[in-house]
Structure formats: C-alpha cells, structure tokens
C-alpha cells in the first residue's frame, strides 16, 4: 500500500507539472493528490503505521480490555493528520495574511513610493536592483513574504509578461538565497537554529558569501539574455482613474505594511507563538487603519481600497494549491517515506557533506522541512553546535528548492500568482538556480578551508 501512496504522489506531481498540457488547474491536482494519499493511508493504517511510532504511542496510551487494535491505530492516524494540518493551516493563514497586506498596500498605491525611486531603463539593470533588494529583504522577513511583495512591485514596473517571468524566476532564487544566511529568513535555517545547532551570528559569518554566490552566478548568466529597454523607463503608467488617495495615504500604508511584515519574526522571537499569529496581528492593525482612513476618501475609492475588496482579490486557488501540496507531502512524512529516504542516503552515501547537498536537491521535489528534520535527528548526537554539517545543511535546505518552481514556498507562491508553467521554469530558470546552488557550495568549502 505504501507504493500506492508514492504512485499517487508521483502522478499528482506530474499532473501539476503538466497543468497546461492536460488543461487541469494545478490546485485541483494538488488537492486530489493530498486527499487521496491520506485516504489510502487511513484505509490501510494497520499496514502503514510506522512500528516505532505505534510502539511509542501505545506505551503512553493505555487502553481498556475491550479496545481493539484497529481503533488505536485509527486514532493514531487521525492524530498524525491533525498534527500536520495544524502546521499546514499556520502556513496557509500566514500566506493569506501576507497576500492581504500586500493587496492593501497596493490598493492604496503605497508601492508607487518605491517604484518612483528605482530608475532603470534597461531590463538587466532593473533585474540586478530588484534581485539584491529581494535578497536582503528575505534575510529580514522570509522568502515567502518577500516573493509576494516583490511580485506586486514587479507588476507595476514590468508590464511585459514574458520579461516579468524572468524577473520573477530570479526573485525566487534571490529570496531563497537571502533567507538561508539568517536564522529568521528561511524555515529550515530557523529549524536548525531552534534545535540549538547553529548560532545567530555564526550562520551569517559562514553562509553570507555562499548565499551571495548563489544569487550572483545566476545574475551573471542571465544578464546577457536581457536586451532592449523597458517601457516607460521602468516606471508604471499612472492610473487613469481618479482616486481620492493622497500622498499621506500612500506613505501610511506602505509604512504600516513594511513594519507589519518586519514585526512578524520579532513577534515570534519574543512570544514563541507561530509566525501566522504575528501576521494576523499585522493584518488586524492594517485593517483597523483602513477602517479609520476610509472616512477621508470618497465612496468609490473607499470601496476599492478596503480590506473586504482586498480579500476578494486574493488568489484562493494558490492557497488551495498550497493546501494540497502540504497534505501530500505530509502523508509521505507520516508514513516515514521521507525519514527512510534520509536514512537510505546515510547508508548509501556515508558522507555528511554529500548528504546535505543531496538533501538540498531532493527538497526541490518534496518538502525540505521533513528532510532537514530527519537530517537533524540523524546527526544530533555526533555533531556539535556550529559544525560544518549544520551550516551546509542550512544552506542546502534553504536554496536547493530553487532548482524547481515547486521546490520552495517562494516558488509555489510565484507559480500561483504569475501562472508560471512548470516546464518554462525548468528550461529557463532551473539551470541558473542549479548553477547558483553549486557555486554557493564551492564558495562555502573554499571559505571553510581557508578560515
């Protein structure tokens, strides 16, 4: 039965990749894949529940004489699903909150205050500016939020969709590279940090140059392809609709949006609550501000800039796509497929650095979180804090997902928001991402050998 779950996952993955060829929305494929994987697991739990998990659960849940084994296993599978769904729901609400905040800032034309100061008449020049901006933003925020914000900015500055897709592909690489060298920039680095395997300043010292190389090499490779000039000198056309949005409206919502997003990692650090709670706090603050400020606008502007209007503009198919993907990957984690994969790598490769590199590449296909978690558990007893393996695992786990559009939260968000075709990314962006990934590893080893 385990092979059936894996087959469903592979077929679902192919359906997502072939979305434009089979004319089926990837959200539908992802949802069906996630639900079917869990359904097969639930109907065959007596064969699929990992033995060590059942033994641990059985030891802490004494049952009465009349309790059947099947009933115990049913509750165990149900508990696995709900535990995984709690984490999934947190990610989804985080995504919804971030998308709504970005829509609110955009509705109040806050991003125009940024775009007016970015002067670039050549696409290559603009690409370098926005890529490095995303790189450093991701280190402070996170790769998912940064991608959503930068896509909104790019829509204002690059009207040609084909050119903009190259920009968005580079934003995914930049956001993932930028998130790898701080403990709050990427979920995998945060996981390793919270397990007390790396230090806040040590990870910056060891991974900054590698992360720079991860972005710099793709930029150098793609720059010669970008010819010509941008329309309107990279500045968006002013809206022909007259709105009663004043300068202080734009500045207020841009400031509240940026500060709200910046407050999310700070809120998590001080309260130890999940990140989506900080995002909901930021959204609530902007919602309140929107309700107050709306009284200074005319009726037509008020109806187009309110939170309810922003919520209607959110791409819910992207949110459901996230849900399906996370459910599908969660089923592989619940049945120990990912853990067994990590252990097989250990037995086959038997080189910690090579394993970290392979985990990064495998994370382009399946979620990097359970893979990195398995790596942490395997080497917790043998590797000390700030060991080279932990640093390399943080870099590879954070940047390897860029090699496929579906391999990271930033890539999945970009795929949904800009309708990027899987194979378009695979042919045009994936080779650049792989080159950057390898370049970062080389730089890391050189730095480690020298210092």
Helices and strands as residue ranges (DSSP letters): H 2-17, H 19-22, H 26-43, H 45-48, H 51-60, H 69-107, H 112-115, H 123-140, H 143-157, H 161-180, H 187-194, H 200-223, G 231-234, H 247-271, H 275-293, G 294-296, H 299-305, H 307-313, H 316-334, H 337-349, H 352-362, H 368-379, H 388-399, G 400-403, H 409-418, H 422-428, H 430-450
